[in-house]
Amino acid sequence: MESFVKQYSGEVLALTKRLCAIPAPVHREEQRAAFVTEWLKEHGFDPHTDAVGNVVFSTGEQPKTLLMAHLDTVFPIETPLDWVENGEKSICPGIGDDTVHVAMLLYAALYAKKRNIPLLFAANVGEEGGGNLKGCRQLMRDYGETLRAVVSFDSYLDKINTVAVGSERYRITCDTEGGHSYRDFGKPNAIAILGNVIAALDAQRVWPEATYNFGLISGGTSVNAIAAHAEMSYEFRSSNADSLDGMRAQMQEILQKFPDKAETVGIRPCGRVDKEKQERLAVLCESCFDGLPVPERQPGSTDCNLPLSMGIPAVRVGLVYGGGAHTTSEYILPASIPDGLRVALRVGEKFA
């Protein structure tokens, strides 16, 4: 392993730089996926692109474990992707979330190929926000019944996600006839109705381990017109599946009292996995940090939500030190790449 880490750590950084230069907004990851596909072919793999754009490949025979890293970033297509070296930092939008992890994934696959370790790999799409985990959903449809574990490479070396925070996001709208603010005074006002909905939701029972939020609100056309349309975004989150069910039921009960409609924007389920199986995978992943500080366990909303909701143990593991995720000044510390690569290779070896 040490000779592999010494030989390829520099190449991981070089590959990260090449990948960072390829824009990959959610739903527009095809350029980066094409680059990854060609890289894999050049290194002796036989990848394929599935129905939603995931690049899927494997090593060994009949793999039961999926290792993955997501291709997409949060940045629009027009975002400048300038690479800046600043002392010990390499800076570029999307560099840590999740581009360097895609590079790590590819070299972990190369190592597994040399060792004939049976693993399934995916450079997947749609992890961020509006992607609604579409890439992982497809992977679970295609391989979920055969998998015994999933490890997602994402985040930082000092963090490990072992608990899934589920979320449900809705667009709530209200439509009325509207009218003139003076002549038609007394007619239903969509904004006023939506305000009453917000007040009712804000007074609801908050289930254990749950949160809720009103994110965006808009409506109306003029100060002297009764609003005929108003809408808002609303979400609730929890790591407890029963609490998600309870918050949903309350929302539906409240909305029945108003002429509002709720349109689902995104659903991320939380875990329903056997706790003992999940703990075994978490401990196994932590053991891969030999010689490094044990990462802090945290709940998170990630690609792991899907397998966990299906009863498949899943853990998100970070492989570099860095910061500034989801900002244009996002950075990694290249000096941490050898440590992260060791962790990635050890994760693979655990399933040999």
ChimeraX attribute file (.defattr): number of C-alpha atoms within 10 A of each C-alpha:
attribute: neighborCount
match mode: 1-to-1
recipient: residues
	/A:1	11
	/A:2	8
	/A:3	7
	/A:4	16
	/A:5	20
	/A:6	12
	/A:7	12
	/A:8	16
	/A:9	22
	/A:10	15
	/A:11	15
	/A:12	24
	/A:13	18
	/A:14	14
	/A:15	19
	/A:16	20
	/A:17	21
	/A:18	15
	/A:19	23
	/A:20	23
	/A:21	17
	/A:22	16
	/A:23	24
	/A:24	25
	/A:25	23
	/A:26	22
	/A:27	18
	/A:28	18
	/A:29	22
	/A:30	22
	/A:31	14
	/A:32	22
	/A:33	23
	/A:34	14
	/A:35	13
	/A:36	20
	/A:37	20
	/A:38	13
	/A:39	15
	/A:40	19
	/A:41	11
	/A:42	10
	/A:43	11
	/A:44	10
	/A:45	17
	/A:46	14
	/A:47	19
	/A:48	13
	/A:49	17
	/A:50	14
	/A:51	10
	/A:52	17
	/A:53	22
	/A:54	26
	/A:55	26
	/A:56	19
	/A:57	18
	/A:58	21
	/A:59	21
	/A:60	15
	/A:61	11
	/A:62	12
	/A:63	18
	/A:64	17
	/A:65	22
	/A:66	23
	/A:67	23
	/A:68	26
	/A:69	27
	/A:70	28
	/A:71	35
	/A:72	27
	/A:73	29
	/A:74	22
	/A:75	19
	/A:76	12
	/A:77	15
	/A:78	8
	/A:79	11
	/A:80	13
	/A:81	19
	/A:82	13
	/A:83	17
	/A:84	12
	/A:85	10
	/A:86	9
	/A:87	7
	/A:88	11
	/A:89	17
	/A:90	20
	/A:91	24
	/A:92	24
	/A:93	27
	/A:94	29
	/A:95	30
	/A:96	31
	/A:97	29
	/A:98	25
	/A:99	27
	/A:100	28
	/A:101	32
	/A:102	27
	/A:103	24
	/A:104	29
	/A:105	25
	/A:106	22
	/A:107	23
	/A:108	24
	/A:109	28
	/A:110	19
	/A:111	20
	/A:112	20
	/A:113	18
	/A:114	11
	/A:115	14
	/A:116	14
	/A:117	20
	/A:118	22
	/A:119	23
	/A:120	22
	/A:121	26
	/A:122	27
	/A:123	27
	/A:124	28
	/A:125	32
	/A:126	28
	/A:127	26
	/A:128	24
	/A:129	13
	/A:130	13
	/A:131	17
	/A:132	19
	/A:133	24
	/A:134	21
	/A:135	25
	/A:136	28
	/A:137	19
	/A:138	19
	/A:139	20
	/A:140	17
	/A:141	9
	/A:142	11
	/A:143	13
	/A:144	22
	/A:145	11
	/A:146	13
	/A:147	17
	/A:148	17
	/A:149	21
	/A:150	25
	/A:151	25
	/A:152	23
	/A:153	27
	/A:154	27
	/A:155	22
	/A:156	22
	/A:157	23
	/A:158	18
	/A:159	20
	/A:160	25
	/A:161	24
	/A:162	26
	/A:163	25
	/A:164	30
	/A:165	25
	/A:166	26
	/A:167	22
	/A:168	19
	/A:169	21
	/A:170	18
	/A:171	17
	/A:172	20
	/A:173	22
	/A:174	23
	/A:175	20
	/A:176	18
	/A:177	12
	/A:178	18
	/A:179	18
	/A:180	14
	/A:181	16
	/A:182	10
	/A:183	9
	/A:184	12
	/A:185	13
	/A:186	10
	/A:187	16
	/A:188	17
	/A:189	24
	/A:190	25
	/A:191	23
	/A:192	14
	/A:193	20
	/A:194	25
	/A:195	15
	/A:196	13
	/A:197	21
	/A:198	16
	/A:199	11
	/A:200	14
	/A:201	20
	/A:202	13
	/A:203	9
	/A:204	12
	/A:205	11
	/A:206	16
	/A:207	15
	/A:208	14
	/A:209	13
	/A:210	21
	/A:211	16
	/A:212	17
	/A:213	14
	/A:214	15
	/A:215	10
	/A:216	10
	/A:217	16
	/A:218	13
	/A:219	17
	/A:220	17
	/A:221	12
	/A:222	10
	/A:223	9
	/A:224	11
	/A:225	17
	/A:226	25
	/A:227	26
	/A:228	19
	/A:229	19
	/A:230	23
	/A:231	21
	/A:232	19
	/A:233	19
	/A:234	22
	/A:235	20
	/A:236	20
	/A:237	24
	/A:238	26
	/A:239	24
	/A:240	21
	/A:241	20
	/A:242	15
	/A:243	20
	/A:244	25
	/A:245	12
	/A:246	17
	/A:247	25
	/A:248	15
	/A:249	11
	/A:250	15
	/A:251	17
	/A:252	13
	/A:253	11
	/A:254	16
	/A:255	16
	/A:256	10
	/A:257	10
	/A:258	13
	/A:259	14
	/A:260	19
	/A:261	16
	/A:262	18
	/A:263	11
	/A:264	14
	/A:265	15
	/A:266	17
	/A:267	15
	/A:268	21
	/A:269	25
	/A:270	28
	/A:271	27
	/A:272	20
	/A:273	17
	/A:274	12
	/A:275	12
	/A:276	10
	/A:277	15
	/A:278	21
	/A:279	15
	/A:280	12
	/A:281	20
	/A:282	22
	/A:283	11
	/A:284	14
	/A:285	23
	/A:286	20
	/A:287	16
	/A:288	20
	/A:289	21
	/A:290	12
	/A:291	8
	/A:292	14
	/A:293	10
	/A:294	15
	/A:295	17
	/A:296	12
	/A:297	16
	/A:298	13
	/A:299	16
	/A:300	20
	/A:301	24
	/A:302	24
	/A:303	32
	/A:304	30
	/A:305	30
	/A:306	28
	/A:307	28
	/A:308	24
	/A:309	19
	/A:310	16
	/A:311	18
	/A:312	24
	/A:313	28
	/A:314	32
	/A:315	28
	/A:316	32
	/A:317	28
	/A:318	24
	/A:319	28
	/A:320	28
	/A:321	21
	/A:322	22
	/A:323	19
	/A:324	17
	/A:325	20
	/A:326	16
	/A:327	13
	/A:328	18
	/A:329	17
	/A:330	19
	/A:331	26
	/A:332	23
	/A:333	16
	/A:334	20
	/A:335	15
	/A:336	15
	/A:337	24
	/A:338	21
	/A:339	20
	/A:340	27
	/A:341	26
	/A:342	22
	/A:343	26
	/A:344	27
	/A:345	22
	/A:346	20
	/A:347	21
	/A:348	24
	/A:349	17
	/A:350	12
	/A:351	13
	/A:352	15
